[in-house]
Structure formats: C-alpha cells, structure tokens
Amino acid sequence: SLQETVVTPMNKNQSLQKEQEQTEIGKTKPGINLQGYCINETCLAAKAKLPVWINIGFDDIKFISDKTSFICPDCKKSAVTSVIKAMFYNSEHSISSSNDSMPVKDNNYQCAYTIKPGLSYELKANKIRQHAKSIEDLRERSEHAMNSTEIKNLVTELQKYEIT
C-alpha cells in the first residue's frame, strides 16, 4: 500500500521542525521493520526511487546493510539491497552494529535507527510482556515509573498548558 503525506509549510516563528515526509511503499507492523530501496529495474518503487518497508516481525536477524537482499513488498523479488533505516514498532528490542561494543536495548512504542552502509547489524524484537514477578513487584515497578524523571517532566509540561 502507498502512504503519502501532505506537508504544510512552516512559519518562521515556529520552534518545532516537522520532518519532511515522503511517499513510501509497504507498511510498518509490530516487530522489526527495515526500510531500503529496491533495485529491480521492472519494479515501480525502484523506477520512482521510493523507499520500501519490509516487515520482519518478532525475530532475531543479522545482516550487512548493503550486502543482504530482502523481498520487495511491491515487486516481490529479492531486490532490496540497501537498507537505510530500521524501525522497531510496539516491541521490546535490541540493535547492535559492528562498530558498537554494546547493543542498544529499548521497549518504546516506536524507535527508528539509521542504518549505515558496510556495517553488519544484529536486531532482535520480542512481544512486549509484563516483567513483574508478583503483585508487590508490579506495584513497586509502577511506583518507580510514576516517580521517573520522564513522567515528572511530562506532568510539568502538561501543567504549563493547564492539561492536568
């Protein structure tokens, strides 16, 4: 499916910069999603030089960014050879590359990472699950989360706009 977004011009006085969105082929789904370009000469996405999304799902994968082929969602050929972005959607995940010593682990709703050419990557995505061992553990984890800096900053920001 084709996703297209109309971008409205920014006023010079606005402090937020909206990311320029472009037409993309394919859909992102829970788990690992890779974005790249198809090189099949008969593929419409390749002809239009549009990036495509490849959904891997909940899995563990290893690949070299510009030496591994993935199936194009448009032409169904193993012709997506240059992966430029990895997005984890609604999953607990980790990502590591050949130039990093420690993997990045996270469980946000959506996280995107730039994929650099020539590096090897290892990606893992699992369904989000509850890690508490007991009701008491769950209560403590919830209390800890509510006292986190992120929540305090969010509440402060909401109070500025009288939302709380």
N, C-alpha and C positions, 0 to 999 in steps of 0.2 A: 504494500500500500504506500501511497505517496503522501508525505506530510509537508505542507507548505505553510509558512507563517508570514503574515504581512507585518513589517516593522514600521513603527511610526517614528518620524524624525524627532530628535532630542532637542529640547530647549536648552540654550547655552547656560541658563541659570540652574539647571537641574544637576544635582550632585551624583545621582546614580547613572551608571552607564549600562544600558541594556546590550547584551551580547547580540551581535548580528546573527540572525538565524537564517538558515538556508534550506533549500529543498533537500530532503533525504529520502532514501529508499529503504523499506523494511521497517520493522517495529522493534522497540525495546521491550523485553519481557523480564520477569524476575530471574535473577541469577547473573551470569556473565553475558555481556553484550560487547561485541567488537565492531568498530567502525573502520572501514577501509574503502579502497577503490578497486573495482572490477577491471580486468584488462582484456576481457573477451571482446573482440572487435565487433561482434554482432549484437552485443548487449546494449540495450537502450540506456541503462545507467552509465555504462562506460562511455558511450558516444556523447552523452550530456555531461560527462565528468562529474557525476553526482556521487557523493559518499553513500555507502550502503551499510545497514546494520545487520550483523549476523548474531543471532541469539544462540548461545551455547547452553544456557540454563544453569542448573546447580551441578557443578562438576569441578574437577581439577584438571587444568590444561597447562602444557608447556609449549612455547613456540618461539621462533626467531622472527622478529617483527617484519622483515622484508624477505624472508625465505620460506615462509609457510603459506600454503594455499588453503582458502576456506571457500565454501559453497556460496555463490552469489544468490541472494534472495530473489533477484529479478530474472536472471537467465538460467539459474540452477546449475551452473558449471563451476568447477573448482578453479576459479579465476580471480578471487580476491587475494592479492599477494602483498599489498602494502597496507598493514593495519596502522592506523594513526591514533586511535583512541580506544580505551577500554572503559566501559561503564558497568558498574555493579548496581543492580536495581533490587531493592527490597530483599537484601540478603546479608548474612554475616560473611565477610570476605577477607582475603589477604591477597596482596600482589607484591611480587619482588622482581627485580631485574638483575641482569648480570653485572651491573655497575653499582649495586647497592648491597651492603652487607646484611641489613636487617629487612625483613618483609614489613610492609605496612598492613596493619590489621584494623578493621573497622566494621561497623554494623549500621551505618546510616541508611536512610531510605533510598538515597541515590548518591553515588560518588563516581566521578569521572577522572580518568588519568590519561595524560598524553603518553602515547607510545612512540619511542624514538627508534629510528632505523638502525639496524645492525645489532641490536641488543636482544638477548634471549630473556623471556619473561615466564614467570610461573604464576598462574592465577587460580584461586580457589574460591568457590562460592557455595554456601550451605544455607538451607532454610533457617530463618531466624527462630530461635527457640528460647524458652524460659530457662535460665541457668540456676535459678534458686533451688536449694536442696530441701527447704521446708518453708512453712508459712512464716516463721520467725525470720528466716533468711530473706524471704521475699519482702517482708516489712522493712528490714534493715536496708536492703538494696533500694527500695522505693524512697525511703527517708534520705538516704545518701544522694540519690538522684535529685530529689527536690531541693537539697541543700547545695547542689553543684553550682559552680560559677556560671555555667551556661544558662541554667534556669533563673538564677538571680539576675543576670544581665537581661534576659528576656522579659522578666517581670518589670524591671526598671524601664526598659524600652517601651513596654506596653503602657506603663503608668504615665509616661510623657504624653501619650495620646489619649489618656483617660479611658483606657480599654479594660483595666482590671476592676 
